[in-house]
Amino acid sequence: MSLVRRVVERLSRRVVAVRPHFGLLSYTTNNLGDFMQSVAARRFLPRIDRYIDRENLDEARSPDGRPIKLIMNGWYCHRPDKWPPASCIAPLLISVHITNNPEPGSGMRAREQFARMPQVLDYLRQHAPVGARDQSTLEWLQAHDVEAYYSGCLTLTLERPAVSRQPFIVLNDVSDAVARRVEAATARPIRRPLHDDAVTVGIEARVRRAERLIETYAEACCVLTTRLHGALPCLAMGTPVLLVDESWDQSRFTGIEELVHRCSTDRFVAGEVAYDLDNPPPNPIKHWALRQDLEKRVAAFIAD
């Protein structure tokens, strides 16, 4: 082998060694809201080299030693024992929620676990500043000397698909009492999609299913939803939305009070909410500053 060829191959190997892989979070849940967050992250990536399981971050591997750039937006976590993530992951910790409320029946509180794990707190500090999806997470991070800021959720950066507005109203995971109140107040057609999907199999198929649900939100005249990732995508796409608040996990919703029209189920059913279903009011616009900052930070991370 000639000297020139050896030098070229050596330089080529160096280029390959420093060029990162790009990862995208994947999930084993039935919640399409999780996959909406991956839809939001995916549009910033030049490609997807591999999917990284959110609940097995410590098992991520890079076969050729290159770092895996990963936008780590999302809810953490069912498995605190799987933290910190593998060293091959080059993370952008943004739109992060660390739960303080256990899933019903699980008894798992990630914040309590993380607070007792110096290696996790060190990881968060090493990769700070951490963008907190909600004020509750922000306060927890700052209380543990992790540099952090309120980023909001990356689904605020979703782009509106090329669909036209239709006359139907979407009722997403609302109670039957709310649905009856809506049916009595308007003659508009109603659709009732769910975020829980135990039927669709495979990561890419679930992502496509989430995309179709996003398109439904984009088409709707307005949306009434109990889901965080029903309300936030609607804000991103300009679909009028009313968040009907009945979540048992209120920490996830802290910080969005000024971003979205919001009410309790009881007040809506009692007719105490002035929300015209036939001529719904436009959404507040305070999320736009969050969107712009999210886009700037993620684009800089990908380009770095």
FIDORO-619680 format. One line per field, with one value per residue (C-alpha): residue number from 1; x negated, y, z negated. Coordinates in pm, 1 decimal. Each point is the difference from the previous one (the first is absolute). Layout:
<recs>
num <- (NUM  ...)
east <- (X  ...)
north <- (Y  ...)
up <- (Z  ...)
</recs>
This chain:
<recs>
num <- (1  2  3  4  5  6  7  8  9  10  11  12  13  14  15  16  17  18  19  20  21  22  23  24  25  26  27  28  29  30  31  32  33  34  35  36  37  38  39  40  41  42  43  44  45  46  47  48  49  50  51  52  53  54  55  56  57  58  59  60  61  62  63  64  65  66  67  68  69  70  71  72  73  74  75  76  77  78  79  80  81  82  83  84  85  86  87  88  89  90  91  92  93  94  95  96  97  98  99  100  101  102  103  104  105  106  107  108  109  110  111  112  113  114  115  116  117  118  119  120  121  122  123  124  125  126  127  128  129  130  131  132  133  134  135  136  137  138  139  140  141  142  143  144  145  146  147  148  149  150  151  152  153  154  155  156  157  158  159  160  161  162  163  164  165  166  167  168  169  170  171  172  173  174  175  176  177  178  179  180  181  182  183  184  185  186  187  188  189  190  191  192  193  194  195  196  197  198  199  200  201  202  203  204  205  206  207  208  209  210  211  212  213  214  215  216  217  218  219  220  221  222  223  224  225  226  227  228  229  230  231  232  233  234  235  236  237  238  239  240  241  242  243  244  245  246  247  248  249  250  251  252  253  254  255  256  257  258  259  260  261  262  263  264  265  266  267  268  269  270  271  272  273  274  275  276  277  278  279  280  281  282  283  284  285  286  287  288  289  290  291  292  293  294  295  296  297  298  299  300  301  302  303  304)
east <- (0.0  -136.7  -73.3  266.1  265.9  -89.4  26.3  338.0  141.7  -128.3  161.4  324.3  9.5  -46.5  289.9  223.8  -110.7  109.8  320.1  280.0  290.4  345.1  242.6  371.3  180.3  233.3  256.9  173.3  307.4  344.8  5.0  -9.8  -98.7  -344.0  -35.8  115.7  -308.4  -215.2  181.7  -96.3  -365.3  -30.8  45.1  -327.2  -205.6  -189.5  67.2  92.6  -281.2  155.8  289.2  -83.1  242.8  89.6  12.9  -329.4  -228.9  -287.7  5.8  -59.9  -303.7  -195.5  -155.0  -274.0  -65.2  153.7  218.2  376.6  158.2  335.0  265.5  117.5  338.5  258.5  135.9  -242.0  30.2  141.6  -352.2  -218.3  -236.6  -88.5  -154.8  -237.8  8.7  -282.6  -317.8  39.5  306.4  -71.4  319.1  198.0  200.9  294.3  375.7  -72.4  257.7  -120.4  300.4  75.4  325.3  4.5  200.3  305.5  -99.7  -371.7  -123.4  -280.8  -107.5  -292.4  -87.3  -38.1  -222.6  -207.9  -52.4  -163.2  -224.5  -307.4  -94.6  330.2  -25.4  -358.7  119.5  266.5  -253.3  -256.0  245.2  167.6  169.8  302.3  314.2  293.8  333.1  191.7  -54.7  19.4  -299.7  -183.7  37.0  -120.1  -307.7  -93.4  50.7  -263.1  -251.3  61.2  -15.0  338.1  254.0  364.0  0.0  357.7  70.6  -157.3  345.6  44.5  -228.0  216.7  69.8  352.4  53.7  141.7  364.3  296.2  220.8  318.3  324.3  -30.2  -85.3  -246.0  71.7  -318.0  15.5  273.4  271.7  342.9  143.1  -217.9  101.4  368.8  -45.0  -172.9  268.1  265.9  -184.6  -82.1  117.7  -354.4  -115.4  -211.8  -295.9  -135.7  -354.2  -198.8  -365.6  -8.1  -89.1  -58.8  50.7  -263.4  -324.8  -352.5  -175.0  34.1  364.9  71.0  -176.1  221.8  305.8  -105.6  -45.1  354.5  132.1  -195.0  162.7  342.4  -78.6  -117.9  324.7  236.7  209.0  -99.9  -122.2  104.6  -256.0  -114.7  -342.4  -309.9  -101.5  342.2  -19.5  -362.2  3.1  316.4  -181.2  -283.9  236.1  240.7  300.6  225.7  -20.8  152.6  -186.3  260.2  -208.2  61.1  -351.7  -103.2  -361.1  15.7  -378.5  -13.7  225.2  -180.6  -115.3  262.5  260.6  -61.7  -50.4  340.4  369.0  69.5  282.0  107.7  238.5  249.0  9.2  41.9  283.0  169.0  1.1  -229.1  -255.7  44.9  -147.1  194.2  -24.3  138.0  -234.7  -288.3  -235.1  -358.4  -264.7  -225.2  -329.5  -244.5  -128.3  -165.1  -301.8  -49.1  29.0  -263.3  -243.1  56.1  -67.7  -315.8  -142.2  77.1  -133.3  -324.5  -36.6  45.3  -239.8  -273.1)
north <- (0.0  338.5  269.6  228.0  -268.6  -74.8  368.6  32.5  -303.4  125.1  340.1  -166.8  -205.2  316.1  170.2  -301.2  -8.6  356.2  7.3  -83.1  -233.4  149.3  -173.9  39.1  -99.5  -297.3  -131.0  -317.0  183.7  14.7  380.3  169.2  320.5  -152.7  -59.3  355.7  116.2  -211.3  144.6  343.8  -98.0  -183.3  307.4  144.3  -310.4  -41.5  -374.6  -265.5  -248.4  -183.6  4.3  27.6  -148.8  267.7  -256.9  -168.3  295.3  -171.8  -281.9  222.1  -107.1  151.4  -286.4  218.5  218.9  316.3  209.0  -16.6  344.1  -32.1  262.0  -119.2  169.6  -187.2  -145.1  -181.0  -264.4  -345.7  -134.6  235.7  -294.4  25.8  344.8  159.5  -57.1  -179.9  199.3  -29.5  226.9  368.6  146.8  316.9  9.0  212.2  -14.1  -235.7  -106.1  -203.7  -148.0  36.2  -188.1  -377.9  -169.9  -145.7  -324.4  31.8  192.6  141.3  359.2  85.2  322.7  -179.1  -259.4  256.3  208.8  -302.7  -75.8  228.6  -143.0  120.1  348.4  20.2  -99.7  271.2  258.8  -112.5  44.1  316.7  227.3  -227.6  123.6  -81.0  -71.1  127.7  224.0  -289.8  -172.1  332.2  58.9  -354.1  34.5  336.4  -131.9  -263.9  249.7  -92.3  297.9  7.8  218.5  -27.6  -123.9  -114.9  -306.9  -73.9  -75.2  378.4  -6.9  -237.2  128.0  8.8  -275.4  88.5  -56.5  235.0  95.4  -206.5  69.5  -285.9  29.9  -241.0  -129.6  -170.2  -221.0  207.8  -139.5  -93.4  285.7  247.6  -163.5  31.2  366.9  58.5  -190.3  215.8  321.9  -50.2  -171.4  -45.9  -356.2  -151.8  -235.6  -173.0  -130.6  -150.3  24.1  -355.9  -245.4  -361.9  -128.2  159.8  -197.8  126.7  329.8  142.3  -104.4  170.2  315.1  -0.2  -49.8  302.4  199.3  -83.5  118.4  324.5  44.5  -47.3  277.2  222.2  -51.4  54.4  311.0  -26.2  -259.8  -77.4  -222.2  -123.5  -86.8  217.5  -127.5  74.3  364.1  82.5  -128.6  204.6  311.1  -73.2  -36.0  280.5  -223.2  155.1  -222.4  -21.5  -207.8  -168.4  -67.1  -325.9  -144.9  -171.2  108.1  377.2  48.0  -65.4  299.4  264.0  289.2  -17.0  208.4  300.1  -201.5  -159.9  45.5  -230.0  -105.1  -282.4  -273.5  104.4  361.3  -98.3  -244.4  259.3  246.7  245.4  24.6  263.9  -194.2  34.8  -336.4  137.4  298.5  -102.5  271.4  2.6  -146.7  222.0  75.5  -19.8  -338.0  159.2  124.1  -350.9  -147.5  232.2  -72.3  -377.0  10.5  204.4  -228.6  -325.3  125.7  108.7  -340.8  -185.6  228.5  -10.2)
up <- (0.0  98.9  -254.0  154.4  -22.3  -363.7  -85.5  178.1  -179.3  -336.1  56.7  112.8  -319.2  -204.3  179.3  -65.2  -362.3  -72.4  205.6  -245.2  29.1  -54.9  -231.1  -62.7  -317.7  24.4  -245.4  -109.8  -129.0  159.4  -32.6  340.5  -177.8  -52.1  372.6  74.7  -187.1  231.7  301.2  -130.5  -51.5  330.7  218.1  -130.4  82.4  326.9  -29.3  -254.6  -47.7  -290.0  -243.5  -370.8  -252.9  -255.2  -280.2  89.8  57.9  -176.1  257.5  304.9  200.4  286.3  201.1  147.6  -301.6  143.2  -233.5  40.4  -4.8  -175.3  -70.4  -340.3  -11.3  -199.6  -320.5  -234.6  -115.4  -70.5  -62.2  -206.3  -50.3  371.9  -48.3  79.4  377.4  180.0  59.3  379.4  -16.6  62.9  -147.3  36.7  -322.2  105.3  -61.5  -288.9  -257.9  -296.3  -171.1  -368.3  28.0  29.7  266.8  -176.4  -166.0  79.0  -302.9  215.4  -56.3  224.7  -181.2  -330.3  164.4  188.6  -313.9  -166.4  299.9  15.8  338.4  147.5  -149.0  125.8  347.9  1.2  -116.6  256.7  286.5  -130.1  61.6  -8.6  171.7  -228.1  163.4  -303.5  -299.2  -244.3  162.2  23.0  -372.8  -80.0  220.7  -146.1  -354.3  78.6  140.3  363.4  235.0  169.8  178.4  105.5  360.0  47.3  210.7  336.7  143.6  4.2  306.6  203.7  349.9  132.5  258.8  340.8  -89.2  10.6  -291.3  -29.9  -191.7  -251.3  -369.0  -160.8  -348.2  -113.4  -309.0  -163.4  -221.0  128.8  -206.8  192.8  329.2  -83.2  -83.3  335.1  192.2  -160.9  86.3  368.7  314.4  127.5  68.4  -275.9  6.0  -310.3  60.8  -285.7  -90.7  -130.7  277.2  -96.7  355.2  222.9  -4.2  71.6  -63.1  350.0  23.8  -331.8  118.4  311.0  -220.1  -207.0  320.6  108.5  -335.4  38.1  342.2  -159.6  -247.9  285.2  191.7  -292.7  -51.3  -364.4  -247.5  -355.4  -168.2  -338.4  143.4  -22.0  342.7  131.6  -104.9  86.3  361.3  54.5  -122.3  241.2  297.0  -83.4  -68.6  -265.4  -307.5  -345.4  -258.7  -221.5  -306.4  -181.0  -21.7  -323.5  67.9  -26.5  -8.2  375.8  67.5  -206.8  213.9  274.3  -181.4  227.6  316.8  51.1  -74.8  -292.7  -231.3  -228.4  108.5  -266.7  116.2  363.1  -73.6  -220.4  290.4  -179.2  282.3  271.2  292.6  325.2  175.8  327.3  -0.8  -225.5  -121.8  127.3  -224.9  -211.8  173.3  -290.0  118.5  304.7  -196.4  -139.5  348.8  141.4  -282.0  32.1  372.5  -49.5  -268.3  180.9  333.8  -168.6  -167.1  328.9  186.9  -266.4)
</recs>
